Amino acid sequence: RDFCVELLSSLSTLMMHLSRFSEEVILWASWEFKFVELSDAYTTGSSIMPQKKNPDMAELVRGKTGRVYGDLMAMLTTLKGLPLAYNKDMQEDKEAVFDGVDTVKMCLKVFAPMIATMTTRPDNMKKAAQGGFINATDLADYLVKKGMPFRSAYKISGRLVARCIAEGCVLETLPLSVYKQYSELFDEDLYQDIDLLTCVEKRISLGGTSVPSVEAQIAYVKEHLA
């Protein structure tokens, strides 16, 4: 029954990825993030809070992952003490395999249209990205391009981030005069280098975040699945 174990293992891996994706969707759809909004067809209201929109389908897919894991463990446990050749214990393979396959098919049937109808909120994403100082490394890289050793650039970038936190601002809005207090290498072209869109588009290697790189990854996956 190795084929049963291999099938359930693959289904468990698939569900693990769906579960992780579901967790992201649940977080992104919350009021604390508001990165995405799910269609009403894949959410329900709260029984007590009229303003609440529960991401039920994502939560159920996340929950069903444990069920498929259970099918795999049941199959492994059934087989672990069997001697060679056929044993009646092997009849237990049907329930685990059929349940695993049916559960995954059901989850995929719901998950794909849930994502397809999901609305994204780019403005909220950008605001969150600015607050996280994800361009601090690009700030250090800017100084490196000007000739400064990375060790020194790293320290200056960290000190500037600390100042922004203390003053309640972000790197993009910090005046050039303040930057020059830390290094005379800073100039007006700095702001283009640490612009969030520029930071994204600079990552052009395989698996990078630039639009051409992401489009190439999407094309590869589509070709692989065709």
Secondary structure as UniProt FT lines:
FT   HELIX           2..28
FT   TURN            31..33
FT   STRAND          36..37
FT   HELIX           40..42
FT   STRAND          44..45
FT   TURN            50..51
FT   STRAND          53..54
FT   HELIX           56..79
FT   TURN            80..81
FT   HELIX           88..92
FT   HELIX           93..116
FT   STRAND          119..120
FT   HELIX           122..131
FT   TURN            132..135
FT   HELIX           136..145
FT   TURN            146..147
FT   HELIX           150..167
FT   HELIX           171..173
FT   HELIX           176..180
FT   TURN            181..182
FT   TURN            184..185
FT   TURN            188..189
FT   HELIX           190..193
FT   HELIX           196..201
FT   TURN            206..207
FT   HELIX           211..225
//
